[in-house]
Amino acid sequence: MRTLSKGLSLTFLGIVALLAAPTASEGQQSNAVPRLCFLTLEPGTLQTRSARFDAFFQTLRELGYVDGQSIIIDYLSAADQSERFSELVAECLRRKADIIVPSTTPAALAAKKATSTVPIVMIELGDPVGTGLVNSLAQPGGNITGMSSMVPELATKRLELLKDAVPTVSRVLVLTYLVSPIAPLQVKAMSKAAPTLGVALQVNDIRSADDLSGAFDGAVNEGADGLIVTAESIFVTYRARVSELAAQHRLPAMYPFAIQVREGGGLMAYDVIAPDLHRRAAAYVDRILKGAKPSDLPVQQPAKFELVVNLKAADALGLTISPNFLDRADEVIE
C-alpha cells in the first residue's frame, strides 16, 4: 500500500499517472505487506480449502504470516479445469504477487511460462525435473524451487505393493489424467516394471467424472482384476466416485494419496507424508520473502512415506490381506 507523507496529497496528474500504470507486471513487487498467490486445481476457497493443505497454511501462521495482516493470500482455484491456470497466473501477476505457490504441475508450468522473475515455490509436485520445471534438484536455476514427491518412482512402488497385497492380480486398470505432464511419466515407469511383476496394464485416460463409469465397465469386460490410480489432483476430487466404482466392480485398488483411503473409502494408498513437505514449502516461502533466491534453494524430496490399508474396504471385497503385509502398513483402518 502506498503511504503519503503528512501534509502531502496526490495531484490530479498524479492520480492519472497511477491509473495509467500497468496493472500486470512480471517483476517482483516491493509490497509493504507481501502477497502470496496459491494455485490449486481443487474447488474451494482459502476458508473451504482441502484439509490436505492445512500444514502449509498453519506453518505460515506459525512463521508470523497472518492473512490480511502480515500477508495477503490470494487462493485461486481452477475448479478441476487445468486449462484455466494461464488466466489464473495472469491474475496473480495483475495483483502483483510477491510469490506464487502452485500445488499442481500444470499450474507450475503456467507460472513458469508467464514469469521468470516472480519466485515460485512448488508445494509438492510430482517430477519437476522430468516435466522441465527445474534444471536439477540440487541446482534448480531460475525462479522456481520447492518440493518434489518423486511421482514416477512411487508409481512403480505402488504397483509392486498392489501385487504384494493381492498376488493373484494379473491385469490392472490404470486410471490416469494424461493432460497432466506427470501422468505419462508414471505410466511409462509402471509399464517398464509390469512384465517383471507379471501384470498387464490397461491404461485409461480420464478427462472428467463422466469418463469413470465407462472406464471401469470396459476394463472389467477385458478381464481387469486390479486398479492403480496415478497421482494427479483431479483424482482427489473424484476420490469417492472412484472408490465406489472399484467396490462395485470388486477391484482391489492402490491409490497415490492417503486421503483417498481415509476419506474416500479406498482400499490402500502409498503416499508421501504430505504435511512434512508442505511445512518445508512454507519455510521456503518465509526464506524467499526474507531475501533468499529460489535458485539458491535446492528442490527437496520426501523423507517420509506411509502405507495405509483399509480393512473395511477389504472385507467388502471379500479380500484377505496377509498379516505380513499388514505388518508393513503404517496405518490400518478397521
C-alpha contacts under 8 A as a table, 3 or more apart, distances in Angstrom:
res1	aa1	res2	aa2	distance
1	M	31	N	6.73
1	M	32	A	6.23
1	M	33	V	7.62
4	L	8	L	6.50
4	L	9	S	7.21
5	S	8	L	5.73
10	L	13	L	7.94
10	L	14	G	5.64
10	L	15	I	6.42
11	T	14	G	4.95
11	T	15	I	6.33
12	F	15	I	5.14
12	F	16	V	6.32
13	L	16	V	5.01
13	L	17	A	6.11
14	G	17	A	4.99
14	G	18	L	6.22
15	I	18	L	5.09
15	I	19	L	6.22
16	V	19	L	5.12
16	V	20	A	6.07
17	A	20	A	5.07
17	A	21	A	6.25
18	L	21	A	5.25
22	P	25	S	6.92
23	T	94	R	5.27
23	T	95	R	7.46
24	A	90	A	7.57
24	A	93	L	5.25
24	A	94	R	3.77
24	A	95	R	6.90
24	A	96	K	6.61
25	S	28	Q	7.82
25	S	93	L	5.75
25	S	94	R	6.47
25	S	96	K	6.45
26	E	93	L	6.30
26	E	114	A	7.58
26	E	115	T	5.50
26	E	116	S	7.45
26	E	117	T	6.51
26	E	118	V	6.65
27	G	115	T	7.71
27	G	117	T	5.42
27	G	118	V	5.83
28	Q	96	K	7.22
28	Q	97	A	7.11
28	Q	98	D	5.39
28	Q	99	I	7.79
28	Q	117	T	6.32
28	Q	118	V	4.94
28	Q	119	P	7.68
29	Q	96	K	6.17
29	Q	97	A	7.05
29	Q	98	D	5.77
30	S	34	P	7.70
30	S	98	D	7.60
31	N	34	P	5.40
31	N	35	R	7.39
31	N	98	D	7.57
33	V	69	Q	7.76
33	V	70	S	5.86
33	V	71	I	5.39
33	V	72	I	6.92
34	P	70	S	7.34
34	P	71	I	5.13
34	P	72	I	6.31
34	P	97	A	7.58
34	P	98	D	5.93
34	P	289	L	7.55
35	R	71	I	5.83
35	R	72	I	4.66
35	R	73	I	5.97
35	R	74	D	7.49
35	R	96	K	7.42
35	R	97	A	4.93
35	R	98	D	5.16
35	R	99	I	6.68
36	L	71	I	7.27
36	L	72	I	6.12
36	L	73	I	4.88
36	L	74	D	6.16
36	L	97	A	5.71
36	L	98	D	6.02
36	L	99	I	5.06
36	L	100	I	5.87
36	L	101	V	7.25
37	C	73	I	5.93
37	C	74	D	4.72
37	C	75	Y	6.13
37	C	76	L	7.23
37	C	92	C	5.98
37	C	97	A	6.09
37	C	98	D	7.97
37	C	99	I	6.34
37	C	100	I	4.75
37	C	101	V	6.03
38	F	73	I	7.15
38	F	74	D	6.05
38	F	75	Y	4.86
38	F	76	L	6.04
38	F	100	I	6.05
38	F	101	V	4.73
38	F	102	P	5.89
38	F	103	S	7.54
39	L	75	Y	6.36
39	L	76	L	5.16
39	L	77	S	6.02
39	L	78	A	7.68
39	L	85	F	7.89
39	L	88	L	7.69
39	L	100	I	7.57
39	L	101	V	6.13
39	L	102	P	4.64
39	L	103	S	6.03
39	L	104	T	7.75
39	L	107	A	6.47
40	T	43	P	7.83
40	T	75	Y	7.85
40	T	76	L	6.49
40	T	77	S	4.97
40	T	78	A	6.31
40	T	79	A	7.97
40	T	102	P	6.38
40	T	103	S	5.32
40	T	104	T	6.44
40	T	107	A	7.27
41	L	77	S	5.59
41	L	78	A	4.86
41	L	79	A	5.54
41	L	80	D	5.10
41	L	81	Q	6.86
41	L	82	S	6.53
41	L	103	S	7.68
41	L	104	T	6.96
41	L	233	S	6.64
41	L	234	I	7.18
42	E	50	S	7.59
42	E	77	S	6.19
42	E	78	A	6.83
42	E	79	A	5.38
42	E	80	D	5.80
42	E	233	S	7.09
42	E	234	I	7.25
42	E	237	T	6.60
43	P	49	R	7.54
43	P	77	S	5.74
43	P	78	A	6.97
43	P	79	A	4.36
43	P	80	D	6.79
44	G	47	Q	7.75
44	G	48	T	5.32
44	G	49	R	5.00
44	G	50	S	7.37
44	G	77	S	6.61
44	G	79	A	7.60
45	T	48	T	4.97
45	T	49	R	5.26
45	T	75	Y	6.15
45	T	76	L	7.35
45	T	77	S	7.34
46	L	49	R	5.34
46	L	74	D	7.99
46	L	75	Y	5.60
49	R	53	F	7.38
50	S	53	F	6.07
50	S	54	D	7.61
51	A	54	D	5.26
52	R	55	A	7.30
52	R	259	I	7.93
52	R	274	A	7.64
52	R	275	P	7.40
53	F	56	F	5.57
53	F	57	F	6.72
53	F	275	P	7.61
53	F	278	H	7.22
54	D	57	F	5.37
54	D	58	Q	5.84
54	D	275	P	7.80
55	A	58	Q	5.11
55	A	59	T	5.94
55	A	275	P	5.21
55	A	276	D	7.75
55	A	278	H	5.89
55	A	279	R	5.79
56	F	59	T	5.33
56	F	60	L	6.39
56	F	275	P	7.18
56	F	278	H	4.68
56	F	279	R	5.12
56	F	281	A	7.00
56	F	282	A	5.56
57	F	60	L	5.04
57	F	61	R	6.41
57	F	282	A	7.47
58	Q	61	R	5.10
58	Q	62	E	6.29
59	T	62	E	4.89
59	T	63	L	6.16
59	T	279	R	5.77
59	T	282	A	6.15
59	T	283	A	7.65
60	L	63	L	5.04
60	L	64	G	6.45
60	L	65	Y	5.24
60	L	66	V	7.44
60	L	282	A	5.75
60	L	283	A	7.60
60	L	286	D	7.71
61	R	64	G	5.04
61	R	65	Y	4.77
61	R	66	V	5.43
62	E	65	Y	7.24
63	L	283	A	7.95
63	L	286	D	7.37
64	G	70	S	7.19
65	Y	69	Q	7.64
65	Y	70	S	5.23
65	Y	71	I	5.52
66	V	69	Q	5.45
66	V	70	S	5.25
66	V	71	I	5.77
66	V	72	I	7.90
67	D	70	S	6.42
67	D	71	I	5.06
67	D	72	I	5.15
67	D	73	I	5.86
68	G	71	I	5.86
68	G	72	I	5.26
68	G	73	I	7.58
69	Q	72	I	7.25
74	D	92	C	7.82
76	L	88	L	6.77
77	S	88	L	7.99
78	A	81	Q	5.27
78	A	82	S	6.13
78	A	83	E	7.96
78	A	84	R	5.64
78	A	85	F	6.29
78	A	88	L	7.50
80	D	234	I	6.33
80	D	237	T	7.98
81	Q	84	R	5.79
81	Q	85	F	7.94
82	S	85	F	5.76
82	S	106	P	6.46
82	S	107	A	7.39
83	E	86	S	6.88
84	R	87	E	5.59
84	R	88	L	6.35
85	F	88	L	4.87
85	F	89	V	6.00
85	F	106	P	7.14
85	F	107	A	5.43
85	F	110	A	6.14
86	S	89	V	5.23
86	S	90	A	6.27
86	S	107	A	7.67
86	S	110	A	5.34
86	S	111	A	7.40
86	S	114	A	7.84
87	E	90	A	4.95
87	E	91	E	6.23
88	L	91	E	4.94
88	L	92	C	6.32
89	V	92	C	4.89
89	V	93	L	6.35
89	V	107	A	7.86
89	V	110	A	6.79
89	V	111	A	5.81
89	V	114	A	7.18
90	A	93	L	5.14
90	A	94	R	6.10
90	A	114	A	7.38
91	E	94	R	4.89
91	E	95	R	6.18
92	C	95	R	5.21
92	C	96	K	6.37
92	C	97	A	5.58
92	C	100	I	7.62
93	L	96	K	4.79
93	L	97	A	5.74
94	R	97	A	7.76
97	A	100	I	6.79
97	A	118	V	7.55
98	D	118	V	6.32
98	D	119	P	7.14
98	D	289	L	7.83
99	I	118	V	5.93
99	I	119	P	5.04
99	I	120	I	5.89
99	I	121	V	7.50
99	I	285	V	7.64
99	I	289	L	7.87
100	I	111	A	7.73
100	I	118	V	7.20
100	I	119	P	6.32
100	I	120	I	4.77
100	I	121	V	6.36
101	V	108	A	7.99
101	V	120	I	5.78
101	V	121	V	4.97
101	V	122	M	5.74
101	V	123	I	6.47
102	P	105	T	7.37
102	P	107	A	5.53
102	P	108	A	5.33
102	P	120	I	7.48
102	P	121	V	6.89
102	P	122	M	5.44
102	P	123	I	6.38
103	S	107	A	7.14
103	S	108	A	7.64
103	S	122	M	6.34
103	S	123	I	5.36
103	S	124	E	6.23
103	S	125	L	6.79
104	T	107	A	5.52
104	T	108	A	6.48
104	T	122	M	7.94
104	T	124	E	7.43
104	T	125	L	5.93
104	T	232	E	7.87
104	T	233	S	6.98
105	T	108	A	5.01
105	T	109	L	6.14
105	T	125	L	5.94
105	T	126	G	7.19
105	T	128	P	7.87
105	T	180	S	7.03
105	T	181	P	7.06
105	T	182	I	7.33
106	P	109	L	5.12
106	P	110	A	6.17
106	P	180	S	6.31
106	P	181	P	7.22
107	A	110	A	5.14
107	A	111	A	6.20
108	A	111	A	5.02
108	A	112	K	6.10
108	A	120	I	7.72
108	A	122	M	7.14
108	A	133	L	7.51
109	L	112	K	5.05
109	L	113	K	6.18
109	L	133	L	6.64
110	A	113	K	5.19
110	A	114	A	6.27
111	A	114	A	5.13
111	A	115	T	6.17
111	A	120	I	7.59
112	K	115	T	5.55
112	K	116	S	6.44
112	K	120	I	7.91
112	K	133	L	7.30
112	K	144	I	7.75
113	K	116	S	7.60
115	T	118	V	6.14
116	S	119	P	7.99
116	S	142	G	6.86
116	S	143	N	6.02
117	T	142	G	7.86
117	T	143	N	5.90
118	V	143	N	6.62
119	P	143	N	4.94
119	P	144	I	6.09
119	P	288	I	7.68
119	P	293	K	7.90
119	P	294	P	6.42
120	I	143	N	6.05
120	I	144	I	4.71
120	I	145	T	6.42
120	I	146	G	7.82
120	I	294	P	7.55
121	V	144	I	5.99
121	V	145	T	5.16
121	V	146	G	4.69
121	V	147	M	7.78
121	V	281	A	6.84
121	V	284	Y	7.25
121	V	285	V	6.81
121	V	294	P	7.83
122	M	125	L	6.24
122	M	144	I	7.49
122	M	145	T	6.19
122	M	146	G	4.34
122	M	147	M	5.58
122	M	148	S	7.70
122	M	281	A	7.09
123	I	146	G	6.03
123	I	147	M	5.57
123	I	148	S	7.96
123	I	277	L	7.09
123	I	278	H	5.75
123	I	281	A	5.39
123	I	282	A	7.97
124	E	146	G	7.25
124	E	147	M	4.78
124	E	148	S	5.26
124	E	149	S	5.81
124	E	274	A	7.55
124	E	277	L	6.55
124	E	278	H	6.95
124	E	281	A	7.93
125	L	128	P	6.56
125	L	147	M	6.33
125	L	148	S	4.88
125	L	149	S	5.71
125	L	150	M	7.98
126	G	148	S	5.62
126	G	149	S	4.98
126	G	150	M	5.49
126	G	151	V	4.56
126	G	152	P	7.47
126	G	182	I	6.23
126	G	231	A	7.76
127	D	130	G	5.32
127	D	131	T	6.12
127	D	148	S	6.13
127	D	149	S	6.99
127	D	150	M	5.80
127	D	151	V	6.05
127	D	152	P	7.27
127	D	182	I	6.55
128	P	131	T	5.30
128	P	132	G	6.11
128	P	133	L	4.95
128	P	134	V	5.83
128	P	148	S	6.64
129	V	132	G	5.15
129	V	133	L	5.94
129	V	134	V	5.32
129	V	135	N	6.16
129	V	136	S	5.82
129	V	137	L	7.07
130	G	133	L	7.77
130	G	182	I	7.91
130	G	185	L	7.75
131	T	181	P	6.16
131	T	182	I	6.76
132	G	135	N	6.99
133	L	144	I	7.39
134	V	137	L	7.17
134	V	139	Q	8.00
134	V	140	P	4.70
134	V	141	G	6.46
134	V	142	G	7.75
134	V	144	I	6.78
134	V	145	T	7.53
135	N	139	Q	6.66
135	N	140	P	5.02
135	N	141	G	6.21
136	S	139	Q	5.24
136	S	140	P	4.99
136	S	141	G	7.84
136	S	299	V	7.94
137	L	140	P	5.56
137	L	298	P	5.68
137	L	299	V	4.71
137	L	300	Q	7.06
138	A	297	L	7.96
138	A	298	P	4.68
138	A	299	V	6.30
139	Q	295	S	6.60
139	Q	296	D	7.15
139	Q	297	L	7.58
139	Q	298	P	5.73
139	Q	299	V	7.73
140	P	144	I	6.69
140	P	145	T	6.23
140	P	294	P	7.82
140	P	295	S	5.64
140	P	296	D	7.85
140	P	297	L	7.62
140	P	298	P	6.22
140	P	299	V	6.67
141	G	144	I	7.03
141	G	294	P	7.50
141	G	295	S	4.47
141	G	296	D	7.66
142	G	294	P	7.12
142	G	295	S	5.51
143	N	293	K	7.51
143	N	294	P	5.32
143	N	295	S	6.07
144	I	294	P	5.62
144	I	295	S	6.77
145	T	294	P	5.41
145	T	295	S	6.88
145	T	297	L	6.43
145	T	298	P	6.56
145	T	299	V	5.37
146	G	281	A	5.85
146	G	284	Y	7.05
146	G	297	L	7.89
146	G	298	P	7.50
146	G	299	V	5.06
146	G	300	Q	6.43
147	M	277	L	6.35
147	M	278	H	7.96
147	M	280	R	7.79
147	M	281	A	6.45
147	M	299	V	5.52
147	M	300	Q	4.91
147	M	301	Q	5.99
147	M	302	P	7.77
148	S	299	V	6.71
148	S	300	Q	6.06
148	S	301	Q	5.03
148	S	302	P	7.00
149	S	272	V	6.76
149	S	301	Q	6.04
149	S	302	P	5.97
150	M	153	E	5.80
150	M	154	L	6.27
150	M	301	Q	6.94
150	M	302	P	7.64
151	V	154	L	5.12
151	V	155	A	6.07
151	V	182	I	7.50
151	V	186	Q	6.72
151	V	231	A	7.01
152	P	155	A	5.14
152	P	156	T	6.75
152	P	182	I	7.79
152	P	185	L	5.80
152	P	186	Q	4.48
152	P	187	V	8.00
152	P	189	A	5.90
153	E	156	T	5.51
153	E	157	K	6.52
153	E	186	Q	7.74
153	E	189	A	7.15
154	L	157	K	4.81
154	L	158	R	6.09
154	L	270	Y	7.95
155	A	158	R	5.16
155	A	159	L	6.47
155	A	186	Q	5.70
155	A	187	V	7.93
155	A	189	A	7.02
155	A	190	M	6.39
155	A	230	T	6.97
155	A	231	A	7.97
155	A	256	P	7.73
156	T	159	L	5.19
156	T	160	E	6.35
156	T	186	Q	7.66
156	T	189	A	6.09
156	T	190	M	5.05
156	T	193	A	6.62
157	K	160	E	5.07
157	K	161	L	6.19
158	R	161	L	5.02
158	R	162	L	6.15
158	R	228	I	7.71
158	R	254	M	6.51
158	R	255	Y	7.65
158	R	256	P	7.58
158	R	269	A	7.85
158	R	270	Y	6.30
159	L	162	L	5.16
159	L	163	K	6.35
159	L	190	M	7.01
159	L	194	A	7.87
159	L	228	I	7.08
159	L	254	M	7.60
160	E	163	K	5.19
160	E	164	D	6.18
160	E	197	L	7.13
161	L	164	D	4.88
161	L	165	A	6.06
161	L	254	M	7.95
162	L	165	A	5.18
162	L	166	V	6.00
162	L	167	P	7.87
162	L	169	V	7.95
162	L	253	A	7.24
162	L	254	M	6.07
163	K	166	V	5.14
163	K	167	P	4.96
163	K	168	T	7.47
163	K	169	V	6.21
163	K	197	L	7.39
164	D	167	P	5.56
164	D	325	F	7.47
165	A	321	I	6.19
165	A	322	S	7.17
165	A	325	F	6.35
166	V	169	V	5.83
166	V	252	P	7.72
166	V	321	I	7.51
169	V	172	V	7.23
169	V	199	V	7.08
169	V	225	D	5.78
169	V	226	G	5.96
170	S	198	G	6.45
170	S	199	V	4.40
170	S	200	A	6.22
170	S	224	A	7.70
170	S	225	D	6.73
170	S	226	G	7.59
171	R	199	V	5.46
171	R	200	A	4.78
171	R	201	L	5.87
171	R	202	Q	7.19
171	R	223	G	6.73
171	R	224	A	4.79
171	R	225	D	5.59
171	R	226	G	6.34
172	V	199	V	6.95
172	V	200	A	6.19
172	V	201	L	4.93
172	V	202	Q	5.95
172	V	224	A	5.46
172	V	225	D	6.07
172	V	226	G	4.55
172	V	227	L	5.21
172	V	228	I	6.78
173	L	201	L	6.03
173	L	202	Q	4.70
173	L	203	V	6.10
173	L	204	N	7.24
173	L	216	F	7.87
173	L	219	A	6.26
173	L	224	A	5.96
173	L	225	D	7.69
173	L	226	G	6.11
173	L	227	L	4.75
173	L	228	I	6.22
174	V	201	L	6.57
174	V	202	Q	5.77
174	V	203	V	4.67
174	V	204	N	5.96
174	V	227	L	5.96
174	V	228	I	4.87
174	V	229	V	5.76
174	V	230	T	7.25
175	L	203	V	6.35
175	L	204	N	5.26
175	L	205	D	6.30
175	L	206	I	6.58
175	L	227	L	7.63
175	L	228	I	6.39
175	L	229	V	4.87
175	L	230	T	6.34
176	T	183	A	6.29
176	T	203	V	7.18
176	T	204	N	6.20
176	T	205	D	5.11
176	T	206	I	5.89
176	T	229	V	6.26
176	T	230	T	5.27
176	T	231	A	7.90
176	T	232	E	7.57
177	Y	180	S	6.00
177	Y	183	A	6.04
177	Y	205	D	5.39
177	Y	206	I	5.23
177	Y	207	R	6.33
177	Y	230	T	7.63
177	Y	232	E	6.74
177	Y	234	I	7.75
178	L	181	P	6.90
178	L	182	I	7.88
178	L	183	A	5.21
178	L	184	P	6.18
178	L	205	D	5.98
178	L	206	I	7.59
179	V	183	A	7.50
179	V	207	R	7.85
180	S	183	A	5.56
180	S	184	P	7.91
180	S	232	E	7.23
181	P	184	P	6.49
181	P	185	L	7.46
182	I	185	L	5.32
182	I	186	Q	6.53
182	I	232	E	7.82
183	A	186	Q	5.28
183	A	187	V	6.34
183	A	230	T	6.70
183	A	231	A	7.37
183	A	232	E	7.25
184	P	187	V	5.02
184	P	188	K	5.99
185	L	188	K	5.18
185	L	189	A	6.24
186	Q	189	A	5.11
186	Q	190	M	6.23
186	Q	230	T	6.92
187	V	190	M	5.24
187	V	191	S	5.95
187	V	203	V	7.80
187	V	230	T	7.99
188	K	191	S	5.09
188	K	192	K	6.26
189	A	192	K	5.31
189	A	193	A	6.53
190	M	193	A	5.05
190	M	194	A	5.84
191	S	194	A	5.22
191	S	195	P	7.61
191	S	201	L	7.09
192	K	195	P	7.04
193	A	196	T	5.65
193	A	197	L	6.53
194	A	197	L	5.12
194	A	198	G	6.15
194	A	199	V	5.21
194	A	200	A	6.21
194	A	201	L	7.27
195	P	198	G	4.98
195	P	199	V	5.94
195	P	200	A	7.06
196	T	199	V	7.81
202	Q	219	A	6.95
202	Q	224	A	7.65
204	N	215	A	6.49
206	I	209	A	7.56
206	I	211	D	5.77
206	I	212	L	6.79
207	R	211	D	6.67
208	S	211	D	5.62
208	S	212	L	7.50
209	A	212	L	5.57
209	A	238	Y	6.87
210	D	213	S	6.85
210	D	214	G	7.98
211	D	214	G	5.76
211	D	215	A	6.24
212	L	215	A	5.12
212	L	216	F	6.40
212	L	242	V	7.27
213	S	216	F	5.36
213	S	217	D	6.24
213	S	245	L	7.13
214	G	217	D	5.06
214	G	218	G	5.94
215	A	218	G	5.32
215	A	219	A	6.08
216	F	219	A	5.19
216	F	220	V	6.07
216	F	245	L	7.14
216	F	246	A	7.76
216	F	249	H	7.38
217	D	220	V	5.41
217	D	221	N	6.19
218	G	221	N	5.18
218	G	222	E	6.40
219	A	222	E	5.10
219	A	223	G	6.45
219	A	224	A	5.35
220	V	223	G	4.99
220	V	224	A	4.77
220	V	225	D	7.15
220	V	249	H	7.30
221	N	224	A	7.37
224	A	227	L	7.85
224	A	251	L	7.83
225	D	250	R	7.91
225	D	251	L	5.59
225	D	252	P	7.27
226	G	251	L	4.90
226	G	252	P	5.10
226	G	253	A	5.90
227	L	246	A	7.60
227	L	251	L	6.13
227	L	252	P	6.13
227	L	253	A	4.44
227	L	254	M	6.32
228	I	253	A	5.79
228	I	254	M	5.12
228	I	255	Y	6.20
229	V	235	F	7.68
229	V	253	A	7.86
229	V	254	M	6.70
229	V	255	Y	5.32
229	V	256	P	6.59
230	T	255	Y	7.27
230	T	256	P	6.36
231	A	235	F	7.45
231	A	255	Y	7.91
231	A	256	P	5.35
231	A	257	F	7.26
232	E	235	F	5.93
232	E	236	V	7.51
233	S	236	V	5.26
233	S	237	T	6.93
234	I	237	T	5.26
234	I	238	Y	6.45
235	F	238	Y	4.75
235	F	239	R	5.62
235	F	242	V	7.92
236	V	239	R	5.02
236	V	257	F	7.49
236	V	259	I	7.55
236	V	260	Q	6.56
237	T	240	A	7.96
238	Y	241	R	5.51
238	Y	242	V	6.14
239	R	242	V	5.28
239	R	243	S	6.18
239	R	260	Q	5.43
239	R	264	G	5.14
239	R	266	G	7.95
240	A	243	S	5.27
240	A	244	E	6.10
240	A	260	Q	7.51
240	A	263	E	7.79
240	A	264	G	4.55
240	A	265	G	6.84
241	R	244	E	5.01
241	R	245	L	6.21
242	V	245	L	5.21
242	V	246	A	6.09
243	S	246	A	5.01
243	S	247	A	6.16
243	S	260	Q	7.90
243	S	264	G	6.38
243	S	265	G	6.07
243	S	266	G	5.05
243	S	267	L	7.95
244	E	247	A	5.25
244	E	248	Q	6.11
244	E	265	G	7.95
245	L	248	Q	4.87
245	L	249	H	6.07
246	A	249	H	5.28
246	A	250	R	5.79
246	A	251	L	5.06
246	A	252	P	7.04
246	A	253	A	7.02
247	A	250	R	4.78
247	A	251	L	6.28
247	A	252	P	7.83
247	A	313	A	7.65
247	A	316	A	7.36
247	A	317	L	6.64
248	Q	251	L	7.94
250	R	317	L	5.70
251	L	317	L	7.66
252	P	267	L	6.64
252	P	314	A	7.77
252	P	317	L	7.43
253	A	266	G	7.05
253	A	267	L	5.76
253	A	268	M	6.35
254	M	266	G	7.87
254	M	267	L	6.66
254	M	268	M	4.91
254	M	269	A	5.33
254	M	270	Y	7.41
255	Y	258	A	7.33
255	Y	260	Q	6.68
255	Y	261	V	7.64
255	Y	266	G	7.50
255	Y	267	L	7.97
255	Y	268	M	6.06
255	Y	269	A	4.41
255	Y	270	Y	6.58
256	P	260	Q	7.84
256	P	269	A	5.53
256	P	270	Y	5.62
256	P	271	D	5.52
257	F	260	Q	5.57
257	F	261	V	7.57
257	F	269	A	5.96
257	F	270	Y	6.78
257	F	271	D	5.35
257	F	272	V	8.00
258	A	261	V	5.39
258	A	262	R	6.19
258	A	268	M	7.91
258	A	269	A	5.30
258	A	270	Y	6.81
258	A	271	D	5.94
258	A	308	V	6.59
259	I	262	R	4.92
259	I	263	E	5.35
259	I	264	G	6.53
260	Q	263	E	5.74
260	Q	264	G	4.41
260	Q	265	G	6.52
260	Q	266	G	5.74
260	Q	269	A	7.33
261	V	264	G	5.16
261	V	265	G	4.83
261	V	266	G	4.19
261	V	267	L	6.13
261	V	268	M	6.20
261	V	269	A	6.43
261	V	308	V	7.27
261	V	309	V	7.55
261	V	310	N	6.73
262	R	265	G	6.13
262	R	266	G	7.47
262	R	310	N	7.93
265	G	310	N	7.52
265	G	313	A	6.80
266	G	269	A	7.82
266	G	310	N	6.90
266	G	313	A	6.50
267	L	309	V	5.98
267	L	310	N	5.00
267	L	311	L	7.28
267	L	313	A	5.24
267	L	314	A	6.28
268	M	307	L	7.31
268	M	308	V	5.56
268	M	309	V	4.57
268	M	310	N	6.14
269	A	306	E	7.93
269	A	307	L	5.80
269	A	308	V	5.26
269	A	309	V	6.77
270	Y	305	F	7.19
270	Y	306	E	5.71
270	Y	307	L	4.56
270	Y	308	V	6.49
271	D	274	A	7.68
271	D	305	F	5.64
271	D	306	E	5.42
271	D	307	L	6.65
272	V	302	P	6.37
272	V	303	A	7.94
272	V	304	K	5.95
272	V	305	F	4.22
272	V	306	E	6.18
273	I	276	D	5.74
273	I	277	L	7.03
273	I	302	P	7.35
273	I	304	K	5.41
273	I	305	F	5.21
273	I	306	E	6.45
274	A	277	L	5.19
274	A	278	H	6.14
275	P	278	H	4.92
275	P	279	R	6.05
276	D	279	R	5.29
276	D	280	R	6.41
276	D	302	P	7.86
276	D	304	K	7.83
277	L	280	R	5.12
277	L	281	A	6.15
277	L	301	Q	7.95
277	L	302	P	6.51
278	H	281	A	4.94
278	H	282	A	6.28
279	R	282	A	5.14
279	R	283	A	6.39
280	R	283	A	4.97
280	R	284	Y	6.37
281	A	284	Y	5.05
281	A	285	V	6.39
282	A	285	V	5.00
282	A	286	D	6.36
283	A	286	D	5.05
283	A	287	R	6.30
284	Y	287	R	5.04
284	Y	288	I	6.13
284	Y	297	L	7.95
285	V	288	I	5.25
285	V	289	L	6.10
286	D	289	L	5.23
286	D	290	K	6.25
287	R	290	K	5.09
287	R	291	G	6.48
287	R	292	A	5.51
288	I	291	G	5.05
288	I	292	A	4.35
288	I	293	K	6.05
288	I	294	P	6.85
289	L	292	A	7.12
292	A	296	D	7.30
292	A	297	L	7.95
293	K	296	D	5.42
293	K	297	L	6.96
294	P	297	L	5.27
294	P	298	P	7.99
295	S	298	P	7.32
302	P	305	F	7.48
306	E	329	A	7.35
306	E	330	D	5.64
306	E	331	E	7.69
307	L	328	R	7.46
307	L	329	A	4.92
307	L	330	D	5.27
307	L	331	E	6.60
308	V	329	A	5.87
308	V	330	D	6.01
308	V	331	E	4.81
308	V	332	V	5.95
308	V	333	I	7.65
309	V	326	L	7.55
309	V	329	A	6.66
309	V	331	E	6.35
309	V	332	V	4.89
309	V	333	I	6.14
310	N	313	A	5.50
310	N	314	A	6.49
310	N	332	V	5.88
310	N	333	I	4.59
310	N	334	E	6.47
311	L	314	A	4.73
311	L	315	D	6.02
311	L	332	V	6.90
311	L	333	I	5.76
311	L	334	E	5.16
312	K	315	D	5.20
312	K	316	A	6.34
312	K	333	I	7.05
312	K	334	E	5.79
313	A	316	A	5.10
313	A	317	L	6.40
314	A	317	L	5.14
314	A	318	G	6.19
314	A	319	L	4.96
314	A	320	T	6.70
314	A	321	I	7.44
315	D	318	G	4.89
315	D	319	L	5.81
315	D	320	T	7.34
316	A	319	L	7.55
321	I	325	F	6.75
321	I	326	L	6.89
322	S	325	F	5.35
322	S	326	L	6.39
323	P	326	L	4.98
323	P	327	D	6.09
324	N	327	D	5.15
324	N	328	R	6.84
325	F	328	R	5.29
325	F	329	A	6.85
326	L	329	A	5.11
326	L	332	V	7.34
329	A	332	V	6.56
